[in-house]
Amino acid sequence: MQNLYRALSVAALFGALMAPMGLATADEAQVIKEGKAIAFNKTKGNCIACHMMDGGDMPGNIGPPLIAMKARFPDLAKLREQISDARGMNPNTIMPPFGTHGILTEAELDKLVVYIQSL
């Protein structure tokens, strides 16, 4: 498992080095901030319960670490599908279908996806 974290960390560093040097727009920064709040909200996303992610204390390890997400999911729509209902890619997943079951609204899902891809 440690090798996986190391490989993903290298991938995240490579992605960061290859990213454009421009700063996020004010609107994008606000969406990311709101998405992060959803991700850490125990009654909404609660991503930290299952995933290791930046800024989280005592993360779960049921799901994969949420690092290098733009490299893993360059297509925002594919990431949204995964979060909305992961059963499409893995019928045996234990990840809640956040969109399909109405855990998150469409707007909340959109903000969460932008935040997760920014990790």
Residue frames as a rotation matrix with the C-alpha (Angstrom) as fourth column:
MET 1
0.571 0.821 0.000 0.00
0.821 -0.571 0.000 0.00
0.000 0.000 -1.000 0.00
GLN 2
0.352 -0.515 -0.781 2.88
0.223 -0.764 0.605 2.35
-0.909 -0.387 -0.155 0.77
ASN 3
-0.704 -0.614 0.358 4.16
0.456 -0.004 0.890 1.90
-0.545 0.789 0.283 -2.79
LEU 4
-0.029 0.788 0.616 0.73
0.973 -0.120 0.199 2.90
0.231 0.604 -0.762 -4.10
TYR 5
0.776 0.304 -0.552 0.77
0.494 -0.837 0.235 6.11
-0.391 -0.455 -0.800 -2.03
ARG 6
-0.127 -0.915 -0.384 4.30
0.170 -0.402 0.900 6.85
-0.977 0.049 0.207 -3.21
ALA 7
-0.672 -0.096 0.734 3.36
0.718 0.160 0.678 6.28
-0.182 0.983 -0.038 -6.87
LEU 8
0.359 0.882 0.304 0.26
0.904 -0.410 0.123 8.44
0.233 0.231 -0.945 -6.55
SER 9
0.588 -0.223 -0.777 2.28
0.336 -0.807 0.485 11.17
-0.736 -0.547 -0.400 -4.83
VAL 10
-0.574 -0.817 0.049 4.77
0.314 -0.164 0.935 11.16
-0.756 0.553 0.351 -7.70
ALA 11
-0.393 0.519 0.759 1.87
0.900 0.045 0.434 11.33
0.191 0.853 -0.485 -10.15
ALA 12
0.676 0.661 -0.324 0.38
0.724 -0.678 0.127 14.27
-0.136 -0.321 -0.937 -8.23
LEU 13
0.145 -0.720 -0.679 3.71
0.179 -0.656 0.734 16.09
-0.973 -0.227 0.034 -8.23
PHE 14
-0.750 -0.404 0.524 4.15
0.542 0.079 0.836 15.48
-0.379 0.911 0.160 -11.96
GLY 15
0.047 0.868 0.494 0.62
0.963 -0.170 0.208 16.75
0.265 0.466 -0.844 -12.62
ALA 16
0.694 0.173 -0.699 1.25
0.493 -0.821 0.286 19.85
-0.525 -0.544 -0.655 -10.52
LEU 17
-0.275 -0.894 -0.354 4.46
0.178 -0.409 0.895 20.58
-0.945 0.183 0.272 -12.40
MET 18
-0.787 -0.003 0.617 2.73
0.610 0.145 0.779 20.14
-0.092 0.989 -0.113 -15.74
ALA 19
0.250 0.956 -0.150 -0.30
0.927 -0.282 -0.249 22.29
-0.281 -0.077 -0.957 -14.81
PRO 20
0.197 -0.125 0.972 -0.58
0.529 -0.821 -0.213 25.80
0.825 0.557 -0.096 -16.19
MET 21
-0.663 -0.599 -0.449 0.95
0.699 -0.282 -0.657 28.39
0.267 -0.749 0.606 -13.91
GLY 22
-0.504 0.527 0.684 -2.15
-0.222 -0.845 0.486 30.63
0.834 0.093 0.543 -13.89
LEU 23
-0.959 0.231 0.166 -4.23
-0.150 0.088 -0.985 31.10
-0.243 -0.969 -0.050 -10.77
ALA 24
-0.480 0.866 0.139 -7.84
0.877 0.471 0.095 30.00
0.017 0.167 -0.986 -10.48
THR 25
-0.467 0.426 0.775 -10.42
0.057 -0.860 0.507 32.65
0.882 0.281 0.378 -11.22
ALA 26
-0.793 0.225 0.566 -12.35
-0.607 -0.357 -0.710 34.09
0.042 -0.906 0.420 -8.28
ASP 27
0.259 0.959 -0.114 -15.46
-0.954 0.272 0.122 32.15
0.148 0.077 0.986 -9.36
GLU 28
0.309 -0.215 -0.927 -13.54
-0.164 0.948 -0.274 28.88
0.937 0.237 0.258 -9.66
ALA 29
-0.774 -0.633 0.021 -11.90
-0.081 0.065 -0.995 29.45
0.628 -0.772 -0.102 -6.28
GLN 30
-0.451 0.700 0.555 -15.33
-0.889 -0.292 -0.354 30.01
-0.086 -0.652 0.753 -4.72
VAL 31
0.535 0.641 -0.551 -16.73
-0.708 0.696 0.122 26.82
0.461 0.325 0.826 -6.30
ILE 32
-0.131 -0.680 -0.721 -13.72
0.052 0.722 -0.690 24.86
0.990 -0.128 -0.059 -5.02
LYS 33
-0.868 -0.174 0.464 -14.22
-0.406 -0.286 -0.868 26.33
0.284 -0.942 0.178 -1.53
GLU 34
0.000 0.959 0.282 -17.91
-0.995 0.029 -0.100 25.39
-0.104 -0.281 0.954 -1.55
GLY 35
0.481 0.113 -0.869 -17.10
-0.446 0.885 -0.132 21.93
0.755 0.451 0.476 -2.93
LYS 36
-0.588 -0.760 -0.277 -14.58
-0.054 0.378 -0.924 21.36
0.807 -0.529 -0.264 -0.14
ALA 37
-0.634 0.436 0.639 -17.22
-0.770 -0.281 -0.572 22.29
-0.069 -0.855 0.514 2.44
ILE 38
0.488 0.827 -0.280 -19.53
-0.856 0.516 0.035 19.67
0.173 0.222 0.960 0.92
ALA 39
0.152 -0.525 -0.837 -16.76
-0.226 0.806 -0.547 17.05
0.962 0.272 0.004 0.85
PHE 40
-0.815 -0.566 -0.125 -16.08
0.024 0.182 -0.983 17.50
0.579 -0.804 -0.135 4.57
ASN 41
-0.322 0.789 0.522 -19.73
-0.929 -0.369 -0.014 17.90
0.182 -0.490 0.853 5.64
LYS 42
-0.924 -0.114 0.365 -20.77
-0.248 0.905 -0.345 14.79
-0.291 -0.410 -0.865 7.57
THR 43
-0.088 0.964 0.252 -24.36
0.053 0.257 -0.965 15.08
-0.995 -0.072 -0.074 6.38
LYS 44
0.662 0.264 -0.701 -23.46
-0.632 -0.306 -0.712 15.58
-0.403 0.915 -0.035 2.72
GLY 45
0.474 -0.535 -0.699 -20.32
-0.627 0.353 -0.695 14.29
0.618 0.768 -0.168 0.98
ASN 46
0.691 -0.265 0.672 -18.34
-0.587 0.336 0.737 13.11
-0.421 -0.904 0.076 4.02
CYS 47
0.727 -0.448 -0.520 -15.58
-0.341 0.422 -0.840 11.97
0.596 0.788 0.154 1.62
ILE 48
-0.186 -0.883 0.431 -13.04
-0.844 -0.081 -0.531 11.87
0.504 -0.462 -0.730 4.46
ALA 49
0.387 0.400 0.831 -14.92
-0.804 0.587 0.092 8.96
-0.451 -0.704 0.549 6.04
CYS 50
0.860 0.022 0.511 -13.66
0.164 0.934 -0.316 6.66
-0.484 0.355 0.800 3.28
HIS 51
0.670 -0.575 0.470 -10.84
0.564 -0.017 -0.826 8.51
0.483 0.818 0.313 1.49
MET 52
-0.029 -0.762 -0.647 -7.49
0.773 -0.428 0.469 10.02
-0.634 -0.487 0.601 2.37
MET 53
0.436 0.184 0.881 -7.53
0.770 -0.583 -0.259 13.60
0.466 0.791 -0.396 1.10
ASP 54
-0.591 -0.736 0.331 -5.66
0.509 -0.658 -0.555 16.84
0.626 -0.159 0.764 1.55
GLY 55
-0.564 0.300 0.770 -6.75
-0.533 -0.844 -0.062 18.75
0.631 -0.445 0.636 4.62
GLY 56
0.508 0.843 -0.176 -8.44
-0.436 0.428 0.791 15.82
0.743 -0.325 0.585 6.27
ASP 57
-0.461 -0.575 0.676 -7.71
-0.880 0.198 -0.432 14.44
0.115 -0.794 -0.597 9.72
MET 58
-0.550 0.161 0.819 -8.18
-0.343 0.851 -0.398 10.76
-0.761 -0.500 -0.412 10.50
PRO 59
-0.185 0.490 -0.852 -9.20
-0.982 -0.060 0.179 9.70
0.037 0.870 0.492 6.97
GLY 60
0.597 0.422 0.682 -10.81
-0.383 0.897 -0.221 6.39
-0.705 -0.130 0.697 6.16
ASN 61
-0.522 -0.814 -0.256 -9.11
-0.674 0.210 0.708 3.84
-0.523 0.542 -0.658 3.96
ILE 62
0.088 0.658 0.748 -12.06
0.192 0.725 -0.661 2.07
-0.977 0.202 -0.062 2.40
GLY 63
0.939 0.261 0.225 -11.76
0.280 -0.195 -0.940 4.06
-0.202 0.945 -0.256 -0.82
PRO 64
0.186 -0.918 0.350 -8.68
0.935 0.055 -0.351 5.10
0.303 0.393 0.868 -2.78
PRO 65
-0.259 -0.338 -0.905 -6.78
0.631 -0.769 0.107 8.24
-0.732 -0.543 0.412 -1.77
LEU 66
0.761 0.563 0.323 -8.11
0.627 -0.509 -0.590 11.35
-0.168 0.651 -0.740 -3.48
ILE 67
0.132 -0.787 -0.603 -4.84
-0.132 -0.617 0.776 12.62
-0.982 -0.023 -0.185 -4.92
ALA 68
-0.847 -0.509 -0.154 -3.80
-0.157 -0.036 0.987 13.37
-0.508 0.860 -0.049 -8.50
MET 69
-0.090 0.937 0.338 -7.48
0.336 0.348 -0.875 13.47
-0.938 0.035 -0.346 -9.40
LYS 70
0.465 0.236 -0.853 -7.07
-0.623 -0.597 -0.505 15.60
-0.628 0.767 -0.131 -12.53
ALA 71
-0.542 -0.714 -0.444 -4.58
-0.837 0.408 0.366 13.04
-0.080 0.570 -0.818 -13.86
ARG 72
-0.874 0.239 0.424 -6.89
0.128 0.953 -0.274 10.17
-0.470 -0.185 -0.863 -12.93
PHE 73
0.075 0.959 0.272 -10.08
0.867 0.072 -0.493 11.88
-0.493 0.273 -0.826 -14.16
PRO 74
-0.877 -0.457 -0.148 -9.15
0.328 -0.795 0.511 14.48
-0.351 0.400 0.847 -16.80
ASP 75
-0.603 0.759 0.245 -12.76
0.141 -0.201 0.969 14.40
0.785 0.619 0.015 -18.01
LEU 76
-0.857 0.277 0.434 -14.92
-0.515 -0.462 -0.722 16.21
0.000 -0.843 0.539 -15.43
ALA 77
0.099 0.961 -0.259 -18.03
-0.934 0.180 0.309 14.41
0.344 0.211 0.915 -16.71
LYS 78
0.076 -0.147 -0.986 -16.50
-0.010 0.989 -0.148 10.99
0.997 0.021 0.073 -15.97
LEU 79
-0.905 -0.406 -0.128 -15.62
0.148 -0.017 -0.989 12.07
0.399 -0.914 0.075 -12.44
ARG 80
-0.543 0.784 0.301 -19.15
-0.840 -0.506 -0.199 13.38
-0.004 -0.361 0.933 -11.98
GLU 81
0.280 0.618 -0.735 -20.57
-0.599 0.710 0.369 10.02
0.750 0.337 0.569 -13.13
GLN 82
-0.365 -0.530 -0.765 -18.29
0.261 0.730 -0.631 8.23
0.893 -0.430 -0.128 -10.65
ILE 83
-0.996 -0.018 0.086 -19.41
-0.074 -0.366 -0.928 10.37
0.048 -0.930 0.363 -7.73
SER 84
-0.330 0.944 -0.029 -23.05
-0.930 -0.319 0.184 10.49
0.164 0.088 0.982 -8.77
ASP 85
0.752 0.542 0.377 -23.31
-0.591 0.806 0.020 6.70
-0.293 -0.238 0.926 -9.01
ALA 86
-0.224 -0.974 -0.020 -20.14
-0.927 0.206 0.314 4.61
-0.302 0.089 -0.949 -8.82
ARG 87
0.101 0.327 0.940 -22.12
-0.129 0.941 -0.313 1.43
-0.986 -0.090 0.138 -9.56
GLY 88
0.894 0.216 -0.393 -21.73
-0.387 -0.071 -0.919 2.22
-0.227 0.974 0.020 -13.27
MET 89
0.193 -0.912 -0.362 -18.01
-0.808 0.062 -0.586 1.42
0.557 0.406 -0.725 -13.09
ASN 90
-0.864 -0.460 -0.206 -18.16
-0.240 0.735 -0.634 -1.04
0.443 -0.499 -0.745 -10.20
PRO 91
0.041 0.988 -0.149 -21.48
-0.276 0.154 0.949 -2.78
0.960 0.002 0.279 -9.49
ASN 92
0.347 0.041 -0.937 -20.10
0.705 0.648 0.289 -4.07
0.619 -0.760 0.196 -6.16
THR 93
-0.563 -0.610 0.557 -18.99
0.140 -0.735 -0.663 -0.67
0.814 -0.296 0.500 -4.82
ILE 94
-0.095 0.517 -0.851 -19.95
0.994 0.090 -0.056 0.44
0.048 -0.851 -0.522 -1.35
MET 95
-0.959 -0.245 -0.144 -19.70
0.247 -0.969 0.009 4.11
-0.142 -0.027 0.989 -2.34
PRO 96
-0.138 0.968 -0.208 -23.09
0.455 -0.125 -0.882 5.78
-0.880 -0.216 -0.423 -1.90
PRO 97
-0.349 0.103 0.931 -24.74
0.912 -0.191 0.363 6.95
0.215 0.976 -0.028 -5.14
PHE 98
-0.673 -0.043 -0.738 -24.69
0.480 -0.785 -0.392 10.62
-0.562 -0.618 0.549 -4.13
GLY 99
-0.848 0.362 -0.387 -26.60
-0.521 -0.705 0.481 11.88
-0.098 0.610 0.787 -7.17
THR 100
-0.626 0.598 -0.500 -28.89
-0.041 0.615 0.787 8.96
0.779 0.513 -0.361 -7.89
HIS 101
-0.231 0.528 -0.817 -30.16
0.890 0.454 0.042 8.76
0.393 -0.717 -0.575 -4.31
GLY 102
0.472 0.490 0.733 -30.46
0.291 -0.871 0.395 12.52
0.832 0.027 -0.554 -3.90
ILE 103
0.336 -0.448 -0.828 -27.83
0.930 0.020 0.366 12.76
-0.147 -0.894 0.424 -1.16
LEU 104
-0.602 -0.532 -0.595 -26.49
0.347 -0.846 0.405 15.78
-0.719 0.037 0.694 -3.03
THR 105
0.598 0.731 -0.328 -28.39
0.035 -0.433 -0.901 18.23
-0.800 0.527 -0.285 -5.20
GLU 106
0.696 -0.331 0.637 -27.21
0.708 0.171 -0.685 18.73
0.118 0.928 0.353 -8.78
ALA 107
0.721 -0.417 0.553 -25.57
-0.271 -0.905 -0.328 22.02
0.637 0.087 -0.766 -7.78
GLU 108
0.617 -0.501 0.607 -23.83
-0.659 0.093 0.747 20.43
-0.431 -0.860 -0.273 -4.78
LEU 109
0.652 -0.342 0.677 -22.64
0.447 0.894 0.022 17.56
-0.613 0.288 0.736 -6.95
ASP 110
0.761 -0.354 0.544 -21.21
0.415 -0.379 -0.827 19.99
0.499 0.855 -0.141 -9.51
LYS 111
0.632 -0.521 0.574 -19.29
-0.677 -0.731 0.082 21.89
0.377 -0.440 -0.815 -6.81
LEU 112
0.621 -0.377 0.688 -18.02
-0.370 0.633 0.680 18.70
-0.692 -0.676 0.254 -5.20
VAL 113
0.754 -0.308 0.581 -16.76
0.617 0.637 -0.463 17.38
-0.227 0.707 0.670 -8.52
VAL 114
0.693 -0.517 0.502 -14.83
-0.029 -0.716 -0.697 20.59
0.720 0.468 -0.511 -9.24
TYR 115
0.541 -0.490 0.684 -13.24
-0.840 -0.268 0.472 20.39
-0.048 -0.830 -0.556 -5.77
ILE 116
0.661 -0.276 0.698 -12.37
-0.020 0.923 0.384 16.69
-0.750 -0.268 0.605 -6.01
GLN 117
0.779 -0.395 0.488 -10.79
0.600 0.240 -0.763 17.17
0.185 0.887 0.423 -9.44
SER 118
0.679 -0.530 0.508 -8.67
-0.411 -0.848 -0.334 19.98
0.608 0.018 -0.793 -7.96
LEU 119
0.748 -0.387 0.539 -7.00
-0.445 0.310 0.840 17.55
-0.493 -0.868 0.060 -5.52
